[in-house]
């Protein structure tokens, strides 16, 4: 969970340091994939009893919001 949660902002930053739109889009896509990976790992941690329901719901909701923000960022990037 630590690796994919660090991967999200790291890939956003790396994408914005690239020169081409294609490279930026690629790294935003990787960041969005890391959100999905984190959501899966959080779900598994909850199902296996490592997370309380409150924390599971909090983290899952945060992942959903971050995923939506990345989706909008990708859309704006594509259309500018």
mmCIF file of the N, C-alpha and C atoms, coordinates in Angstrom:
data_MODEL
# 
_entry.id   MODEL 
# 
loop_
_atom_site.group_PDB 
_atom_site.id 
_atom_site.type_symbol 
_atom_site.label_atom_id 
_atom_site.label_alt_id 
_atom_site.label_comp_id 
_atom_site.label_asym_id 
_atom_site.label_entity_id 
_atom_site.label_seq_id 
_atom_site.pdbx_PDB_ins_code 
_atom_site.Cartn_x 
_atom_site.Cartn_y 
_atom_site.Cartn_z 
_atom_site.occupancy 
_atom_site.B_iso_or_equiv 
_atom_site.pdbx_formal_charge 
_atom_site.auth_seq_id 
_atom_site.auth_comp_id 
_atom_site.auth_asym_id 
_atom_site.auth_atom_id 
_atom_site.pdbx_PDB_model_num 
ATOM 1   N N  . UNK A 1 1  ? 0.823   -1.188 0.000   1.00 0.00 ? 1  UNK A N  1 
ATOM 2   C CA . UNK A 1 1  ? 0.000   0.000  0.000   1.00 0.00 ? 1  UNK A CA 1 
ATOM 3   C C  . UNK A 1 1  ? 0.871   1.257  0.000   1.00 0.00 ? 1  UNK A C  1 
ATOM 4   N N  . UNK A 1 2  ? 1.981   1.198  0.724   1.00 0.00 ? 2  UNK A N  1 
ATOM 5   C CA . UNK A 1 2  ? 2.872   2.368  0.748   1.00 0.00 ? 2  UNK A CA 1 
ATOM 6   C C  . UNK A 1 2  ? 3.426   2.672  -0.642  1.00 0.00 ? 2  UNK A C  1 
ATOM 7   N N  . UNK A 1 3  ? 3.833   1.630  -1.347  1.00 0.00 ? 3  UNK A N  1 
ATOM 8   C CA . UNK A 1 3  ? 4.442   1.854  -2.664  1.00 0.00 ? 3  UNK A CA 1 
ATOM 9   C C  . UNK A 1 3  ? 3.460   2.466  -3.658  1.00 0.00 ? 3  UNK A C  1 
ATOM 10  N N  . UNK A 1 4  ? 2.234   1.948  -3.713  1.00 0.00 ? 4  UNK A N  1 
ATOM 11  C CA . UNK A 1 4  ? 1.304   2.509  -4.701  1.00 0.00 ? 4  UNK A CA 1 
ATOM 12  C C  . UNK A 1 4  ? 0.785   3.877  -4.258  1.00 0.00 ? 4  UNK A C  1 
ATOM 13  N N  . UNK A 1 5  ? 0.681   4.126  -2.948  1.00 0.00 ? 5  UNK A N  1 
ATOM 14  C CA . UNK A 1 5  ? 0.236   5.455  -2.518  1.00 0.00 ? 5  UNK A CA 1 
ATOM 15  C C  . UNK A 1 5  ? 1.300   6.520  -2.806  1.00 0.00 ? 5  UNK A C  1 
ATOM 16  N N  . UNK A 1 6  ? 2.561   6.164  -2.719  1.00 0.00 ? 6  UNK A N  1 
ATOM 17  C CA . UNK A 1 6  ? 3.637   7.088  -3.072  1.00 0.00 ? 6  UNK A CA 1 
ATOM 18  C C  . UNK A 1 6  ? 3.723   7.249  -4.590  1.00 0.00 ? 6  UNK A C  1 
ATOM 19  N N  . UNK A 1 7  ? 3.357   6.212  -5.311  1.00 0.00 ? 7  UNK A N  1 
ATOM 20  C CA . UNK A 1 7  ? 3.417   6.230  -6.773  1.00 0.00 ? 7  UNK A CA 1 
ATOM 21  C C  . UNK A 1 7  ? 2.454   7.251  -7.385  1.00 0.00 ? 7  UNK A C  1 
ATOM 22  N N  . UNK A 1 8  ? 1.335   7.503  -6.734  1.00 0.00 ? 8  UNK A N  1 
ATOM 23  C CA . UNK A 1 8  ? 0.322   8.413  -7.286  1.00 0.00 ? 8  UNK A CA 1 
ATOM 24  C C  . UNK A 1 8  ? 0.890   9.825  -7.478  1.00 0.00 ? 8  UNK A C  1 
ATOM 25  N N  . UNK A 1 9  ? 1.297   10.516 -6.411  1.00 0.00 ? 9  UNK A N  1 
ATOM 26  C CA . UNK A 1 9  ? 1.828   11.873 -6.629  1.00 0.00 ? 9  UNK A CA 1 
ATOM 27  C C  . UNK A 1 9  ? 3.166   11.876 -7.362  1.00 0.00 ? 9  UNK A C  1 
ATOM 28  N N  . UNK A 1 10 ? 3.937   10.804 -7.200  1.00 0.00 ? 10 UNK A N  1 
ATOM 29  C CA . UNK A 1 10 ? 5.236   10.749 -7.888  1.00 0.00 ? 10 UNK A CA 1 
ATOM 30  C C  . UNK A 1 10 ? 5.061   10.726 -9.395  1.00 0.00 ? 10 UNK A C  1 
ATOM 31  N N  . UNK A 1 11 ? 4.091   9.954  -9.883  1.00 0.00 ? 11 UNK A N  1 
ATOM 32  C CA . UNK A 1 11 ? 3.857   9.889  -11.327 1.00 0.00 ? 11 UNK A CA 1 
ATOM 33  C C  . UNK A 1 11 ? 3.223   11.164 -11.865 1.00 0.00 ? 11 UNK A C  1 
ATOM 34  N N  . UNK A 1 12 ? 2.404   11.810 -11.061 1.00 0.00 ? 12 UNK A N  1 
ATOM 35  C CA . UNK A 1 12 ? 1.851   13.104 -11.483 1.00 0.00 ? 12 UNK A CA 1 
ATOM 36  C C  . UNK A 1 12 ? 3.002   14.097 -11.656 1.00 0.00 ? 12 UNK A C  1 
ATOM 37  N N  . UNK A 1 13 ? 3.879   14.147 -10.668 1.00 0.00 ? 13 UNK A N  1 
ATOM 38  C CA . UNK A 1 13 ? 5.020   15.070 -10.740 1.00 0.00 ? 13 UNK A CA 1 
ATOM 39  C C  . UNK A 1 13 ? 5.921   14.737 -11.917 1.00 0.00 ? 13 UNK A C  1 
ATOM 40  N N  . UNK A 1 14 ? 6.201   13.456 -12.108 1.00 0.00 ? 14 UNK A N  1 
ATOM 41  C CA . UNK A 1 14 ? 7.075   13.077 -13.211 1.00 0.00 ? 14 UNK A CA 1 
ATOM 42  C C  . UNK A 1 14 ? 6.460   13.450 -14.558 1.00 0.00 ? 14 UNK A C  1 
ATOM 43  N N  . UNK A 1 15 ? 5.156   13.231 -14.685 1.00 0.00 ? 15 UNK A N  1 
ATOM 44  C CA . UNK A 1 15 ? 4.482   13.579 -15.935 1.00 0.00 ? 15 UNK A CA 1 
ATOM 45  C C  . UNK A 1 15 ? 4.571   15.051 -16.254 1.00 0.00 ? 15 UNK A C  1 
ATOM 46  N N  . UNK A 1 16 ? 4.447   15.883 -15.228 1.00 0.00 ? 16 UNK A N  1 
ATOM 47  C CA . UNK A 1 16 ? 4.493   17.321 -15.458 1.00 0.00 ? 16 UNK A CA 1 
ATOM 48  C C  . UNK A 1 16 ? 5.901   17.848 -15.680 1.00 0.00 ? 16 UNK A C  1 
ATOM 49  N N  . UNK A 1 17 ? 6.889   17.027 -15.470 1.00 0.00 ? 17 UNK A N  1 
ATOM 50  C CA . UNK A 1 17 ? 8.259   17.411 -15.800 1.00 0.00 ? 17 UNK A CA 1 
ATOM 51  C C  . UNK A 1 17 ? 8.637   16.983 -17.224 1.00 0.00 ? 17 UNK A C  1 
ATOM 52  N N  . UNK A 1 18 ? 7.778   16.231 -17.866 1.00 0.00 ? 18 UNK A N  1 
ATOM 53  C CA . UNK A 1 18 ? 8.030   15.781 -19.241 1.00 0.00 ? 18 UNK A CA 1 
ATOM 54  C C  . UNK A 1 18 ? 7.646   16.877 -20.214 1.00 0.00 ? 18 UNK A C  1 
ATOM 55  N N  . UNK A 1 19 ? 8.165   16.764 -21.436 1.00 0.00 ? 19 UNK A N  1 
ATOM 56  C CA . UNK A 1 19 ? 7.935   17.807 -22.424 1.00 0.00 ? 19 UNK A CA 1 
ATOM 57  C C  . UNK A 1 19 ? 6.740   17.555 -23.328 1.00 0.00 ? 19 UNK A C  1 
ATOM 58  N N  . UNK A 1 20 ? 6.494   16.311 -23.660 1.00 0.00 ? 20 UNK A N  1 
ATOM 59  C CA . UNK A 1 20 ? 5.414   16.048 -24.609 1.00 0.00 ? 20 UNK A CA 1 
ATOM 60  C C  . UNK A 1 20 ? 4.100   15.740 -23.895 1.00 0.00 ? 20 UNK A C  1 
ATOM 61  N N  . UNK A 1 21 ? 2.997   16.077 -24.564 1.00 0.00 ? 21 UNK A N  1 
ATOM 62  C CA . UNK A 1 21 ? 1.666   15.777 -24.038 1.00 0.00 ? 21 UNK A CA 1 
ATOM 63  C C  . UNK A 1 21 ? 1.476   14.273 -23.868 1.00 0.00 ? 21 UNK A C  1 
ATOM 64  N N  . UNK A 1 22 ? 2.040   13.511 -24.807 1.00 0.00 ? 22 UNK A N  1 
ATOM 65  C CA . UNK A 1 22 ? 1.901   12.056 -24.759 1.00 0.00 ? 22 UNK A CA 1 
ATOM 66  C C  . UNK A 1 22 ? 2.555   11.492 -23.494 1.00 0.00 ? 22 UNK A C  1 
ATOM 67  N N  . UNK A 1 23 ? 3.726   11.985 -23.163 1.00 0.00 ? 23 UNK A N  1 
ATOM 68  C CA . UNK A 1 23 ? 4.414   11.523 -21.950 1.00 0.00 ? 23 UNK A CA 1 
ATOM 69  C C  . UNK A 1 23 ? 3.647   11.933 -20.694 1.00 0.00 ? 23 UNK A C  1 
ATOM 70  N N  . UNK A 1 24 ? 3.144   13.165 -20.665 1.00 0.00 ? 24 UNK A N  1 
ATOM 71  C CA . UNK A 1 24 ? 2.359   13.620 -19.512 1.00 0.00 ? 24 UNK A CA 1 
ATOM 72  C C  . UNK A 1 24 ? 1.136   12.737 -19.321 1.00 0.00 ? 24 UNK A C  1 
ATOM 73  N N  . UNK A 1 25 ? 0.437   12.456 -20.418 1.00 0.00 ? 25 UNK A N  1 
ATOM 74  C CA . UNK A 1 25 ? -0.751  11.606 -20.347 1.00 0.00 ? 25 UNK A CA 1 
ATOM 75  C C  . UNK A 1 25 ? -0.402  10.205 -19.852 1.00 0.00 ? 25 UNK A C  1 
ATOM 76  N N  . UNK A 1 26 ? 0.736   9.697  -20.294 1.00 0.00 ? 26 UNK A N  1 
ATOM 77  C CA . UNK A 1 26 ? 1.178   8.363  -19.883 1.00 0.00 ? 26 UNK A CA 1 
ATOM 78  C C  . UNK A 1 26 ? 1.366   8.299  -18.367 1.00 0.00 ? 26 UNK A C  1 
ATOM 79  N N  . UNK A 1 27 ? 2.031   9.288  -17.796 1.00 0.00 ? 27 UNK A N  1 
ATOM 80  C CA . UNK A 1 27 ? 2.287   9.268  -16.360 1.00 0.00 ? 27 UNK A CA 1 
ATOM 81  C C  . UNK A 1 27 ? 1.025   9.546  -15.546 1.00 0.00 ? 27 UNK A C  1 
ATOM 82  N N  . UNK A 1 28 ? 0.104   10.349 -16.062 1.00 0.00 ? 28 UNK A N  1 
ATOM 83  C CA . UNK A 1 28 ? -1.181  10.523 -15.388 1.00 0.00 ? 28 UNK A CA 1 
ATOM 84  C C  . UNK A 1 28 ? -1.953  9.213  -15.375 1.00 0.00 ? 28 UNK A C  1 
ATOM 85  N N  . UNK A 1 29 ? -1.861  8.476  -16.469 1.00 0.00 ? 29 UNK A N  1 
ATOM 86  C CA . UNK A 1 29 ? -2.516  7.175  -16.550 1.00 0.00 ? 29 UNK A CA 1 
ATOM 87  C C  . UNK A 1 29 ? -1.924  6.187  -15.536 1.00 0.00 ? 29 UNK A C  1 
ATOM 88  N N  . UNK A 1 30 ? -0.615  6.209  -15.394 1.00 0.00 ? 30 UNK A N  1 
ATOM 89  C CA . UNK A 1 30 ? 0.032   5.344  -14.406 1.00 0.00 ? 30 UNK A CA 1 
ATOM 90  C C  . UNK A 1 30 ? -0.433  5.727  -12.997 1.00 0.00 ? 30 UNK A C  1 
ATOM 91  N N  . UNK A 1 31 ? -0.530  7.018  -12.720 1.00 0.00 ? 31 UNK A N  1 
ATOM 92  C CA . UNK A 1 31 ? -0.993  7.483  -11.414 1.00 0.00 ? 31 UNK A CA 1 
ATOM 93  C C  . UNK A 1 31 ? -2.410  6.988  -11.144 1.00 0.00 ? 31 UNK A C  1 
ATOM 94  N N  . UNK A 1 32 ? -3.281  7.062  -12.153 1.00 0.00 ? 32 UNK A N  1 
ATOM 95  C CA . UNK A 1 32 ? -4.663  6.595  -11.995 1.00 0.00 ? 32 UNK A CA 1 
ATOM 96  C C  . UNK A 1 32 ? -4.696  5.090  -11.756 1.00 0.00 ? 32 UNK A C  1 
ATOM 97  N N  . UNK A 1 33 ? -3.821  4.366  -12.425 1.00 0.00 ? 33 UNK A N  1 
ATOM 98  C CA . UNK A 1 33 ? -3.721  2.928  -12.197 1.00 0.00 ? 33 UNK A CA 1 
ATOM 99  C C  . UNK A 1 33 ? -3.273  2.616  -10.776 1.00 0.00 ? 33 UNK A C  1 
ATOM 100 N N  . UNK A 1 34 ? -2.392  3.435  -10.242 1.00 0.00 ? 34 UNK A N  1 
ATOM 101 C CA . UNK A 1 34 ? -1.936  3.246  -8.863  1.00 0.00 ? 34 UNK A CA 1 
ATOM 102 C C  . UNK A 1 34 ? -3.066  3.482  -7.866  1.00 0.00 ? 34 UNK A C  1 
ATOM 103 N N  . UNK A 1 35 ? -3.990  4.374  -8.193  1.00 0.00 ? 35 UNK A N  1 
ATOM 104 C CA . UNK A 1 35 ? -5.168  4.567  -7.342  1.00 0.00 ? 35 UNK A CA 1 
ATOM 105 C C  . UNK A 1 35 ? -5.990  3.275  -7.304  1.00 0.00 ? 35 UNK A C  1 
ATOM 106 N N  . UNK A 1 36 ? -6.188  2.672  -8.460  1.00 0.00 ? 36 UNK A N  1 
ATOM 107 C CA . UNK A 1 36 ? -6.920  1.409  -8.513  1.00 0.00 ? 36 UNK A CA 1 
ATOM 108 C C  . UNK A 1 36 ? -6.208  0.309  -7.749  1.00 0.00 ? 36 UNK A C  1 
ATOM 109 N N  . UNK A 1 37 ? -4.899  0.279  -7.853  1.00 0.00 ? 37 UNK A N  1 
ATOM 110 C CA . UNK A 1 37 ? -4.103  -0.707 -7.124  1.00 0.00 ? 37 UNK A CA 1 
ATOM 111 C C  . UNK A 1 37 ? -4.261  -0.497 -5.616  1.00 0.00 ? 37 UNK A C  1 
ATOM 112 N N  . UNK A 1 38 ? -4.211  0.754  -5.171  1.00 0.00 ? 38 UNK A N  1 
ATOM 113 C CA . UNK A 1 38 ? -4.365  1.057  -3.752  1.00 0.00 ? 38 UNK A CA 1 
ATOM 114 C C  . UNK A 1 38 ? -5.754  0.654  -3.259  1.00 0.00 ? 38 UNK A C  1 
ATOM 115 N N  . UNK A 1 39 ? -6.784  0.968  -4.034  1.00 0.00 ? 39 UNK A N  1 
ATOM 116 C CA . UNK A 1 39 ? -8.142  0.590  -3.648  1.00 0.00 ? 39 UNK A CA 1 
ATOM 117 C C  . UNK A 1 39 ? -8.266  -0.922 -3.473  1.00 0.00 ? 39 UNK A C  1 
ATOM 118 N N  . UNK A 1 40 ? -7.653  -1.670 -4.367  1.00 0.00 ? 40 UNK A N  1 
ATOM 119 C CA . UNK A 1 40 ? -7.696  -3.127 -4.274  1.00 0.00 ? 40 UNK A CA 1 
ATOM 120 C C  . UNK A 1 40 ? -6.990  -3.616 -3.019  1.00 0.00 ? 40 UNK A C  1 
ATOM 121 N N  . UNK A 1 41 ? -5.831  -3.063 -2.731  1.00 0.00 ? 41 UNK A N  1 
ATOM 122 C CA . UNK A 1 41 ? -5.082  -3.486 -1.552  1.00 0.00 ? 41 UNK A CA 1 
ATOM 123 C C  . UNK A 1 41 ? -5.800  -3.104 -0.257  1.00 0.00 ? 41 UNK A C  1 
ATOM 124 N N  . UNK A 1 42 ? -6.457  -1.971 -0.244  1.00 0.00 ? 42 UNK A N  1 
ATOM 125 C CA . UNK A 1 42 ? -7.235  -1.555 0.928   1.00 0.00 ? 42 UNK A CA 1 
ATOM 126 C C  . UNK A 1 42 ? -8.417  -2.504 1.127   1.00 0.00 ? 42 UNK A C  1 
ATOM 127 N N  . UNK A 1 43 ? -9.078  -2.866 0.035   1.00 0.00 ? 43 UNK A N  1 
ATOM 128 C CA . UNK A 1 43 ? -10.201 -3.805 0.117   1.00 0.00 ? 43 UNK A CA 1 
ATOM 129 C C  . UNK A 1 43 ? -9.725  -5.144 0.681   1.00 0.00 ? 43 UNK A C  1 
ATOM 130 N N  . UNK A 1 44 ? -8.594  -5.625 0.179   1.00 0.00 ? 44 UNK A N  1 
ATOM 131 C CA . UNK A 1 44 ? -8.060  -6.892 0.675   1.00 0.00 ? 44 UNK A CA 1 
ATOM 132 C C  . UNK A 1 44 ? -7.682  -6.793 2.156   1.00 0.00 ? 44 UNK A C  1 
ATOM 133 N N  . UNK A 1 45 ? -7.074  -5.676 2.555   1.00 0.00 ? 45 UNK A N  1 
ATOM 134 C CA . UNK A 1 45 ? -6.708  -5.490 3.957   1.00 0.00 ? 45 UNK A CA 1 
ATOM 135 C C  . UNK A 1 45 ? -7.947  -5.506 4.846   1.00 0.00 ? 45 UNK A C  1 
ATOM 136 N N  . UNK A 1 46 ? -9.019  -4.894 4.377   1.00 0.00 ? 46 UNK A N  1 
ATOM 137 C CA . UNK A 1 46 ? -10.277 -4.906 5.128   1.00 0.00 ? 46 UNK A CA 1 
ATOM 138 C C  . UNK A 1 46 ? -10.854 -6.313 5.203   1.00 0.00 ? 46 UNK A C  1 
ATOM 139 N N  . UNK A 1 47 ? -10.922 -6.983 4.074   1.00 0.00 ? 47 UNK A N  1 
ATOM 140 C CA . UNK A 1 47 ? -11.479 -8.341 4.029   1.00 0.00 ? 47 UNK A CA 1 
ATOM 141 C C  . UNK A 1 47 ? -10.681 -9.323 4.884   1.00 0.00 ? 47 UNK A C  1 
ATOM 142 N N  . UNK A 1 48 ? -9.387  -9.099 5.001   1.00 0.00 ? 48 UNK A N  1 
ATOM 143 C CA . UNK A 1 48 ? -8.532  -9.978 5.798   1.00 0.00 ? 48 UNK A CA 1 
ATOM 144 C C  . UNK A 1 48 ? -8.465  -9.566 7.274   1.00 0.00 ? 48 UNK A C  1 
ATOM 145 N N  . UNK A 1 49 ? -9.172  -8.479 7.617   1.00 0.00 ? 49 UNK A N  1 
ATOM 146 C CA . UNK A 1 49 ? -9.251  -8.066 9.008   1.00 0.00 ? 49 UNK A CA 1 
ATOM 147 C C  . UNK A 1 49 ? -8.140  -7.153 9.486   1.00 0.00 ? 49 UNK A C  1 
ATOM 148 N N  . UNK A 1 50 ? -7.377  -6.582 8.565   1.00 0.00 ? 50 UNK A N  1 
ATOM 149 C CA . UNK A 1 50 ? -6.289  -5.681 8.951   1.00 0.00 ? 50 UNK A CA 1 
ATOM 150 C C  . UNK A 1 50 ? -6.741  -4.228 9.102   1.00 0.00 ? 50 UNK A C  1 
ATOM 151 N N  . UNK A 1 51 ? -7.908  -3.890 8.581   1.00 0.00 ? 51 UNK A N  1 
ATOM 152 C CA . UNK A 1 51 ? -8.441  -2.525 8.665   1.00 0.00 ? 51 UNK A CA 1 
ATOM 153 C C  . UNK A 1 51 ? -9.836  -2.557 9.272   1.00 0.00 ? 51 UNK A C  1 
ATOM 154 N N  . UNK A 1 52 ? -10.120 -1.584 10.127  1.00 0.00 ? 52 UNK A N  1 
ATOM 155 C CA . UNK A 1 52 ? -11.477 -1.411 10.633  1.00 0.00 ? 52 UNK A CA 1 
ATOM 156 C C  . UNK A 1 52 ? -12.335 -0.807 9.525   1.00 0.00 ? 52 UNK A C  1 
ATOM 157 N N  . UNK A 1 53 ? -13.625 -1.028 9.624   1.00 0.00 ? 53 UNK A N  1 
ATOM 158 C CA . UNK A 1 53 ? -14.546 -0.556 8.596   1.00 0.00 ? 53 UNK A CA 1 
ATOM 159 C C  . UNK A 1 53 ? -14.457 0.956  8.386   1.00 0.00 ? 53 UNK A C  1 
ATOM 160 N N  . UNK A 1 54 ? -14.327 1.713  9.474   1.00 0.00 ? 54 UNK A N  1 
ATOM 161 C CA . UNK A 1 54 ? -14.265 3.182  9.364   1.00 0.00 ? 54 UNK A CA 1 
ATOM 162 C C  . UNK A 1 54 ? -13.061 3.615  8.520   1.00 0.00 ? 54 UNK A C  1 
ATOM 163 N N  . UNK A 1 55 ? -11.910 3.004  8.780   1.00 0.00 ? 55 UNK A N  1 
ATOM 164 C CA . UNK A 1 55 ? -10.712 3.335  8.008   1.00 0.00 ? 55 UNK A CA 1 
ATOM 165 C C  . UNK A 1 55 ? -10.833 2.879  6.565   1.00 0.00 ? 55 UNK A C  1 
ATOM 166 N N  . UNK A 1 56 ? -11.411 1.713  6.366   1.00 0.00 ? 56 UNK A N  1 
ATOM 167 C CA . UNK A 1 56 ? -11.646 1.210  5.017   1.00 0.00 ? 56 UNK A CA 1 
ATOM 168 C C  . UNK A 1 56 ? -12.496 2.191  4.213   1.00 0.00 ? 56 UNK A C  1 
ATOM 169 N N  . UNK A 1 57 ? -13.600 2.633  4.807   1.00 0.00 ? 57 UNK A N  1 
ATOM 170 C CA . UNK A 1 57 ? -14.488 3.561  4.108   1.00 0.00 ? 57 UNK A CA 1 
ATOM 171 C C  . UNK A 1 57 ? -13.818 4.903  3.851   1.00 0.00 ? 57 UNK A C  1 
ATOM 172 N N  . UNK A 1 58 ? -13.076 5.401  4.831   1.00 0.00 ? 58 UNK A N  1 
ATOM 173 C CA . UNK A 1 58 ? -12.375 6.670  4.676   1.00 0.00 ? 58 UNK A CA 1 
ATOM 174 C C  . UNK A 1 58 ? -11.368 6.605  3.531   1.00 0.00 ? 58 UNK A C  1 
ATOM 175 N N  . UNK A 1 59 ? -10.536 5.579  3.530   1.00 0.00 ? 59 UNK A N  1 
ATOM 176 C CA . UNK A 1 59 ? -9.499  5.453  2.500   1.00 0.00 ? 59 UNK A CA 1 
ATOM 177 C C  . UNK A 1 59 ? -10.118 5.206  1.134   1.00 0.00 ? 59 UNK A C  1 
ATOM 178 N N  . UNK A 1 60 ? -11.140 4.366  1.084   1.00 0.00 ? 60 UNK A N  1 
ATOM 179 C CA . UNK A 1 60 ? -11.808 4.081  -0.184  1.00 0.00 ? 60 UNK A CA 1 
ATOM 180 C C  . UNK A 1 60 ? -12.427 5.345  -0.773  1.00 0.00 ? 60 UNK A C  1 
ATOM 181 N N  . UNK A 1 61 ? -13.062 6.149  0.071   1.00 0.00 ? 61 UNK A N  1 
ATOM 182 C CA . UNK A 1 61 ? -13.654 7.409  -0.403  1.00 0.00 ? 61 UNK A CA 1 
ATOM 183 C C  . UNK A 1 61 ? -12.584 8.371  -0.907  1.00 0.00 ? 61 UNK A C  1 
ATOM 184 N N  . UNK A 1 62 ? -11.471 8.439  -0.203  1.00 0.00 ? 62 UNK A N  1 
ATOM 185 C CA . UNK A 1 62 ? -10.363 9.295  -0.644  1.00 0.00 ? 62 UNK A CA 1 
ATOM 186 C C  . UNK A 1 62 ? -9.833  8.831  -2.001  1.00 0.00 ? 62 UNK A C  1 
ATOM 187 N N  . UNK A 1 63 ? -9.698  7.520  -2.160  1.00 0.00 ? 63 UNK A N  1 
ATOM 188 C CA . UNK A 1 63 ? -9.244  6.968  -3.449  1.00 0.00 ? 63 UNK A CA 1 
ATOM 189 C C  . UNK A 1 63 ? -10.209 7.323  -4.573  1.00 0.00 ? 63 UNK A C  1 
ATOM 190 N N  . UNK A 1 64 ? -11.499 7.236  -4.287  1.00 0.00 ? 64 UNK A N  1 
ATOM 191 C CA . UNK A 1 64 ? -12.510 7.595  -5.293  1.00 0.00 ? 64 UNK A CA 1 
ATOM 192 C C  . UNK A 1 64 ? -12.363 9.050  -5.708  1.00 0.00 ? 64 UNK A C  1 
ATOM 193 N N  . UNK A 1 65 ? -12.187 9.935  -4.729  1.00 0.00 ? 65 UNK A N  1 
ATOM 194 C CA . UNK A 1 65 ? -12.033 11.358 -5.027  1.00 0.00 ? 65 UNK A CA 1 
ATOM 195 C C  . UNK A 1 65 ? -10.753 11.628 -5.826  1.00 0.00 ? 65 UNK A C  1 
ATOM 196 N N  . UNK A 1 66 ? -9.675  11.010 -5.431  1.00 0.00 ? 66 UNK A N  1 
ATOM 197 C CA . UNK A 1 66 ? -8.413  11.192 -6.154  1.00 0.00 ? 66 UNK A CA 1 
ATOM 198 C C  . UNK A 1 66 ? -8.528  10.659 -7.574  1.00 0.00 ? 66 UNK A C  1 
ATOM 199 N N  . UNK A 1 67 ? -9.189  9.520  -7.735  1.00 0.00 ? 67 UNK A N  1 
ATOM 200 C CA . UNK A 1 67 ? -9.414  8.961  -9.071  1.00 0.00 ? 67 UNK A CA 1 
ATOM 201 C C  . UNK A 1 67 ? -10.229 9.905  -9.952  1.00 0.00 ? 67 UNK A C  1 
ATOM 202 N N  . UNK A 1 68 ? -11.248 10.518 -9.370  1.00 0.00 ? 68 UNK A N  1 
ATOM 203 C CA . UNK A 1 68 ? -12.068 11.485 -10.121 1.00 0.00 ? 68 UNK A CA 1 
ATOM 204 C C  . UNK A 1 68 ? -11.245 12.709 -10.512 1.00 0.00 ? 68 UNK A C  1 
ATOM 205 N N  . UNK A 1 69 ? -10.439 13.196 -9.571  1.00 0.00 ? 69 UNK A N  1 
ATOM 206 C CA . UNK A 1 69 ? -9.592  14.359 -9.869  1.00 0.00 ? 69 UNK A CA 1 
ATOM 207 C C  . UNK A 1 69 ? -8.603  14.043 -10.987 1.00 0.00 ? 69 UNK A C  1 
ATOM 208 N N  . UNK A 1 70 ? -8.012  12.851 -10.930 1.00 0.00 ? 70 UNK A N  1 
ATOM 209 C CA . UNK A 1 70 ? -7.083  12.462 -11.987 1.00 0.00 ? 70 UNK A CA 1 
ATOM 210 C C  . UNK A 1 70 ? -7.802  12.319 -13.319 1.00 0.00 ? 70 UNK A C  1 
ATOM 211 N N  . UNK A 1 71 ? -8.997  11.769 -13.301 1.00 0.00 ? 71 UNK A N  1 
ATOM 212 C CA . UNK A 1 71 ? -9.783  11.654 -14.527 1.00 0.00 ? 71 UNK A CA 1 
ATOM 213 C C  . UNK A 1 71 ? -10.051 13.014 -15.151 1.00 0.00 ? 71 UNK A C  1 
ATOM 214 N N  . UNK A 1 72 ? -10.421 13.983 -14.318 1.00 0.00 ? 72 UNK A N  1 
ATOM 215 C CA . UNK A 1 72 ? -10.657 15.347 -14.812 1.00 0.00 ? 72 UNK A CA 1 
ATOM 216 C C  . UNK A 1 72 ? -9.368  15.979 -15.332 1.00 0.00 ? 72 UNK A C  1 
ATOM 217 N N  . UNK A 1 73 ? -8.279  15.754 -14.618 1.00 0.00 ? 73 UNK A N  1 
ATOM 218 C CA . UNK A 1 73 ? -6.988  16.277 -15.047 1.00 0.00 ? 73 UNK A CA 1 
ATOM 219 C C  . UNK A 1 73 ? -6.591  15.687 -16.393 1.00 0.00 ? 73 UNK A C  1 
ATOM 220 N N  . UNK A 1 74 ? -6.821  14.394 -16.568 1.00 0.00 ? 74 UNK A N  1 
ATOM 221 C CA . UNK A 1 74 ? -6.512  13.738 -17.838 1.00 0.00 ? 74 UNK A CA 1 
ATOM 222 C C  . UNK A 1 74 ? -7.387  14.295 -18.955 1.00 0.00 ? 74 UNK A C  1 
ATOM 223 N N  . UNK A 1 75 ? -8.661  14.521 -18.657 1.00 0.00 ? 75 UNK A N  1 
ATOM 224 C CA . UNK A 1 75 ? -9.574  15.085 -19.648 1.00 0.00 ? 75 UNK A CA 1 
ATOM 225 C C  . UNK A 1 75 ? -9.129  16.493 -20.058 1.00 0.00 ? 75 UNK A C  1 
ATOM 226 N N  . UNK A 1 76 ? -8.820  17.320 -19.056 1.00 0.00 ? 76 UNK A N  1 
ATOM 227 C CA . UNK A 1 76 ? -8.378  18.682 -19.353 1.00 0.00 ? 76 UNK A CA 1 
ATOM 228 C C  . UNK A 1 76 ? -7.071  18.687 -20.130 1.00 0.00 ? 76 UNK A C  1 
ATOM 229 N N  . UNK A 1 77 ? -6.173  17.811 -19.755 1.00 0.00 ? 77 UNK A N  1 
ATOM 230 C CA . UNK A 1 77 ? -4.883  17.712 -20.433 1.00 0.00 ? 77 UNK A CA 1 
ATOM 231 C C  . UNK A 1 77 ? -5.090  17.317 -21.907 1.00 0.00 ? 77 UNK A C  1 
ATOM 232 N N  . UNK A 1 78 ? -5.992  16.375 -22.114 1.00 0.00 ? 78 UNK A N  1 
ATOM 233 C CA . UNK A 1 78 ? -6.244  15.878 -23.479 1.00 0.00 ? 78 UNK A CA 1 
ATOM 234 C C  . UNK A 1 78 ? -6.882  16.952 -24.373 1.00 0.00 ? 78 UNK A C  1 
ATOM 235 N N  . UNK A 1 79 ? -7.722  17.785 -23.777 1.00 0.00 ? 79 UNK A N  1 
ATOM 236 C CA . UNK A 1 79 ? -8.487  18.770 -24.556 1.00 0.00 ? 79 UNK A CA 1 
ATOM 237 C C  . UNK A 1 79 ? -7.864  20.157 -24.574 1.00 0.00 ? 79 UNK A C  1 
ATOM 238 N N  . UNK A 1 80 ? -6.662  20.307 -24.103 1.00 0.00 ? 80 UNK A N  1 
ATOM 239 C CA . UNK A 1 80 ? -5.970  21.602 -24.165 1.00 0.00 ? 80 UNK A CA 1 
ATOM 240 C C  . UNK A 1 80 ? -4.790  21.545 -25.086 1.00 0.00 ? 80 UNK A C  1 
# 
